[in-house]
Amino acid sequence: MSMVAGSGAFTVDTAAGRFRIRLDGPADAPVLVFSNSLGTVLEMWDAQAERFARDWRVLRYDTRGHGGSEVTPGPYGFDRLGGDVVALLDALGIARASFCGISMGGFTGLGLGLHAGDRLNHLVVANSAARIGTAEGWLSRAALVREQGTAAMAELAASSPGRWFTDAFAAAQPAVVRRAQAWIAGIAPEGYAACCEALAHADLRPRIAGIRVPTLLVAGAADPVTTVADAQAMRAAIPGAQLVEVPASHLSNLEATAAFDDALHRFLHTQAPR
């Protein structure tokens, strides 16, 4: 259980650095951690926090290099990004938690399942894969962002909705798209580039069979980045893993909020911690 009373957003100094976090829900409730995707911030989970803070102590944080968290020089690695979560739990006095991450945050969750499974009650990996993209692609993007700085972030803000949302959703919900664009435009170029470098060198395909935490995989039916086939491969590899497909592209918690939340709720309330 968290030893921090009250709710709201604030910064926390940990053994790994300084992080912007937000706590919501009863202080004595079981803890549910949400981890953001590349180029977003903890506010991407607003809808989930509203629903789950009724019964959970919801902990959201900006990943290293994002939002209000510390921007340290890159490159980063997922050992470090996963270690950041453990350091946050330690700083807040949380012995165990359930964890839900999307895209980059989902990959962080896979690493936690392997290296810190004793700290997790449940693991939810959404719109992610044991290998995301190619090293060449990520390193090229990191180099471009470092070279062009905020201009590159502005370009990413313009192009990312095509990967994050279906065309139909983007047309119907332009305010959501604009909000997501503002998140990525505001990310520090060094933090973004350093996380791209982490993704460039991250491949857990040979190892995820070692995960022993109860695991739910969420896939977007129209996700062009981390596909349903990627999720099916993880389900085949992780013992006992469950897979739910929702009608969305890459940021499924935003595009298919009700389906995403229902799947998460069912899993957390029917799957006993291991």
C-alpha positions as CSV (number, residue, x, y, z in Angstrom):
1,M,0.0,0.0,0.0
2,S,1.1,3.5,-0.6
3,M,2.3,5.5,2.4
4,V,1.5,8.8,0.6
5,A,-1.9,10.3,1.6
6,G,-3.9,12.7,-0.5
7,S,-4.3,13.0,-4.2
8,G,-2.9,15.2,-7.0
9,A,0.1,15.8,-9.2
10,F,3.5,16.5,-7.8
11,T,7.2,15.6,-8.3
12,V,9.0,12.9,-6.4
13,D,12.7,12.5,-5.8
14,T,13.7,8.8,-6.1
15,A,17.0,6.9,-6.2
16,A,16.7,7.0,-10.0
17,G,15.9,10.7,-10.4
18,R,13.0,13.1,-10.2
19,F,9.6,12.2,-11.7
20,R,6.3,14.0,-12.1
21,I,3.5,11.7,-10.8
22,R,-0.2,11.9,-10.0
23,L,-2.0,9.9,-7.3
24,D,-5.8,9.4,-7.2
25,G,-8.1,7.2,-5.3
26,P,-8.3,5.8,-1.7
27,A,-4.9,5.8,0.0
28,D,-5.5,2.4,1.4
29,A,-6.6,0.8,-1.9
30,P,-4.5,-1.6,-4.0
31,V,-2.2,0.3,-6.3
32,L,-2.6,0.4,-10.1
33,V,0.3,2.0,-12.1
34,F,-0.2,3.5,-15.6
35,S,2.8,4.0,-17.9
36,N,2.6,6.3,-20.9
37,S,3.6,5.8,-24.5
38,L,6.4,7.5,-26.4
39,G,5.6,11.1,-26.9
40,T,2.8,11.4,-24.4
41,V,2.3,12.2,-20.7
42,L,0.4,10.9,-17.8
43,E,-2.7,12.8,-18.8
44,M,-3.2,10.2,-21.6
45,W,-4.7,8.1,-18.8
46,D,-7.2,10.6,-17.6
47,A,-10.3,8.5,-18.5
48,Q,-8.8,5.4,-16.9
49,A,-7.9,7.3,-13.7
50,E,-11.5,8.6,-13.5
51,R,-12.9,5.1,-13.6
52,F,-10.4,3.1,-11.7
53,A,-9.7,5.6,-8.9
54,R,-13.0,4.5,-7.4
55,D,-11.5,1.2,-6.2
56,W,-7.8,1.6,-6.8
57,R,-4.9,3.8,-5.7
58,V,-4.0,5.0,-9.2
59,L,-0.4,6.0,-9.8
60,R,0.5,7.7,-13.0
61,Y,3.9,9.1,-14.0
62,D,5.7,10.8,-16.8
63,T,8.3,8.5,-18.2
64,R,11.9,9.7,-17.9
65,G,12.5,12.4,-20.5
66,H,8.8,13.2,-20.9
67,G,6.5,15.9,-19.4
68,G,7.5,17.1,-16.0
69,S,9.9,14.2,-15.3
70,E,13.7,14.6,-15.3
71,V,15.3,14.8,-18.7
72,T,18.7,13.1,-18.4
73,P,21.1,12.7,-21.3
74,G,20.6,9.6,-23.4
75,P,20.7,7.0,-24.6
76,Y,18.3,5.3,-22.2
77,G,17.7,1.6,-21.9
78,F,14.7,-0.4,-20.6
79,D,16.6,-1.7,-17.6
80,R,16.7,2.0,-16.6
81,L,13.1,2.7,-17.5
82,G,11.9,-0.3,-15.6
83,G,14.2,0.6,-12.7
84,D,12.5,4.0,-12.6
85,V,9.2,2.3,-11.8
86,V,10.8,0.3,-9.0
87,A,12.4,3.4,-7.7
88,L,9.0,5.2,-7.7
89,L,7.4,2.3,-5.8
90,D,10.2,2.3,-3.3
91,A,10.0,6.1,-2.8
92,L,6.3,5.9,-2.3
93,G,6.4,3.0,0.1
94,I,4.6,0.6,-2.3
95,A,5.5,-3.0,-1.9
96,R,3.5,-4.4,-4.8
97,A,1.3,-3.0,-7.6
98,S,-0.6,-3.9,-10.7
99,F,0.9,-2.3,-13.8
100,C,-0.7,-1.2,-17.1
101,G,1.5,0.3,-19.9
102,I,0.8,1.1,-23.5
103,S,3.3,1.0,-26.4
104,M,6.7,2.0,-24.8
105,G,5.0,1.7,-21.4
106,G,3.9,-1.8,-22.3
107,F,7.5,-2.7,-23.1
108,T,8.6,-1.3,-19.8
109,G,6.0,-3.6,-18.3
110,L,7.4,-6.7,-20.0
111,G,10.8,-5.8,-18.6
112,L,9.3,-5.5,-15.1
113,G,7.6,-8.8,-15.5
114,L,10.9,-10.4,-16.1
115,H,13.1,-8.5,-13.7
116,A,10.8,-7.3,-10.9
117,G,7.9,-9.7,-11.1
118,D,7.8,-10.0,-7.3
119,R,6.7,-6.4,-7.2
120,L,3.7,-6.9,-9.6
121,N,0.3,-8.3,-8.9
122,H,-0.9,-8.0,-12.5
123,L,0.6,-7.0,-15.8
124,V,-1.3,-5.3,-18.6
125,V,0.6,-4.7,-21.9
126,A,-1.4,-2.7,-24.4
127,N,-0.5,-2.0,-28.0
128,S,3.0,-3.2,-27.6
129,A,5.4,-6.0,-28.7
130,A,8.4,-7.8,-27.6
131,R,10.2,-6.0,-30.4
132,I,8.9,-2.7,-31.6
133,G,10.0,-1.4,-35.0
134,T,13.6,-1.6,-36.2
135,A,16.9,-0.4,-34.8
136,E,17.6,1.6,-38.0
137,G,14.2,3.3,-37.8
138,W,14.5,4.3,-34.2
139,L,18.1,5.5,-34.4
140,S,17.3,7.5,-37.5
141,R,14.4,9.2,-35.7
142,A,16.6,9.9,-32.6
143,A,19.3,11.5,-34.8
144,L,16.7,13.7,-36.6
145,V,15.2,14.9,-33.4
146,R,18.6,15.7,-31.9
147,E,19.6,17.6,-35.1
148,Q,16.3,19.6,-35.6
149,G,15.1,19.9,-32.0
150,T,11.7,21.4,-31.5
151,A,11.1,21.6,-35.3
152,A,11.3,17.8,-35.5
153,M,8.9,17.5,-32.5
154,A,6.4,19.7,-34.3
155,E,6.7,17.5,-37.4
156,L,6.1,14.4,-35.3
157,A,3.1,16.1,-33.8
158,A,1.7,16.6,-37.2
159,S,2.4,13.1,-38.5
160,S,1.8,10.9,-35.4
161,P,-2.1,11.0,-35.4
162,G,-1.9,8.9,-38.6
163,R,-0.3,6.1,-36.6
164,W,-2.1,6.7,-33.3
165,F,-5.7,6.9,-34.4
166,T,-7.9,5.5,-37.2
167,D,-9.1,8.1,-39.7
168,A,-12.7,7.7,-38.6
169,F,-11.8,8.5,-35.0
170,A,-9.6,11.4,-35.9
171,A,-12.4,12.9,-37.9
172,A,-15.0,12.4,-35.2
173,Q,-12.8,13.5,-32.3
174,P,-10.5,16.3,-33.4
175,A,-10.1,17.6,-29.8
176,V,-8.6,14.4,-28.7
177,V,-6.2,14.4,-31.6
178,R,-5.2,18.1,-30.9
179,R,-4.5,17.2,-27.3
180,A,-2.3,14.3,-28.2
181,Q,-0.4,16.5,-30.7
182,A,0.2,19.0,-27.9
183,W,1.7,16.3,-25.8
184,I,4.3,15.2,-28.3
185,A,5.1,18.8,-29.4
186,G,5.9,19.6,-25.7
187,I,8.3,16.7,-25.1
188,A,11.9,17.6,-24.7
189,P,13.8,16.5,-27.8
190,E,16.6,14.9,-25.8
191,G,14.1,12.9,-23.8
192,Y,12.3,11.7,-26.9
193,A,15.5,10.8,-28.7
194,A,16.9,8.9,-25.7
195,C,13.7,6.8,-25.5
196,C,13.9,6.1,-29.3
197,E,17.4,4.8,-28.6
198,A,16.0,2.6,-25.8
199,L,13.5,1.1,-28.3
200,A,16.2,0.7,-30.9
201,H,18.1,-1.8,-28.8
202,A,15.1,-3.5,-27.1
203,D,14.2,-7.1,-28.0
204,L,12.6,-9.4,-25.5
205,R,11.4,-12.0,-27.9
206,P,13.8,-14.7,-26.6
207,R,12.9,-14.0,-23.0
208,I,9.3,-13.2,-22.4
209,A,8.5,-16.8,-21.8
210,G,10.0,-16.2,-18.4
211,I,7.3,-13.9,-17.3
212,R,5.2,-15.4,-14.4
213,V,3.0,-12.5,-13.6
214,P,-0.7,-12.8,-14.6
215,T,-0.7,-11.0,-18.0
216,L,-3.3,-9.3,-20.1
217,L,-2.4,-8.2,-23.7
218,V,-4.6,-5.6,-25.4
219,A,-4.3,-5.2,-29.1
220,G,-5.8,-2.6,-31.4
221,A,-7.6,-4.2,-34.4
222,A,-6.3,-1.4,-36.7
223,D,-2.9,-0.8,-35.0
224,P,-0.2,-0.4,-37.7
225,V,2.6,0.0,-35.2
226,T,2.2,-3.0,-32.9
227,T,-0.1,-5.4,-34.6
228,V,-2.6,-8.0,-33.5
229,A,0.0,-10.5,-34.8
230,D,2.6,-9.1,-32.4
231,A,0.1,-9.5,-29.5
232,Q,-0.7,-13.1,-30.6
233,A,3.0,-13.9,-30.6
234,M,3.3,-12.6,-27.0
235,R,0.3,-14.6,-25.9
236,A,1.9,-17.8,-27.4
237,A,5.1,-17.1,-25.5
238,I,3.9,-15.8,-22.0
239,P,2.5,-18.6,-19.9
240,G,-1.2,-18.1,-19.3
241,A,-1.4,-14.7,-21.0
242,Q,-4.8,-13.5,-22.1
243,L,-5.5,-11.4,-25.2
244,V,-8.2,-8.9,-25.9
245,E,-8.7,-7.1,-29.2
246,V,-10.4,-3.7,-29.2
247,P,-11.6,-1.6,-32.1
248,A,-8.8,1.0,-32.3
249,S,-5.5,1.9,-33.7
250,H,-2.3,2.5,-31.6
251,L,-3.6,4.5,-28.6
252,S,-6.4,2.2,-27.8
253,N,-7.1,3.6,-24.4
254,L,-8.1,6.9,-26.0
255,E,-9.8,5.6,-29.1
256,A,-11.7,2.7,-27.6
257,T,-11.9,3.8,-24.0
258,A,-15.0,1.8,-22.9
259,A,-13.7,-1.5,-24.4
260,F,-10.2,-0.9,-23.0
261,D,-11.5,-0.1,-19.6
262,D,-13.9,-3.0,-19.5
263,A,-11.2,-5.5,-20.5
264,L,-8.9,-4.1,-17.8
265,H,-11.6,-4.2,-15.2
266,R,-12.5,-7.8,-16.0
267,F,-8.9,-8.9,-15.9
268,L,-8.1,-7.1,-12.6
269,H,-11.2,-8.4,-10.9
270,T,-11.2,-12.0,-12.1
271,Q,-7.5,-12.9,-12.3
272,A,-6.0,-13.6,-8.9
273,P,-2.4,-12.3,-8.4
274,R,0.2,-15.0,-8.7
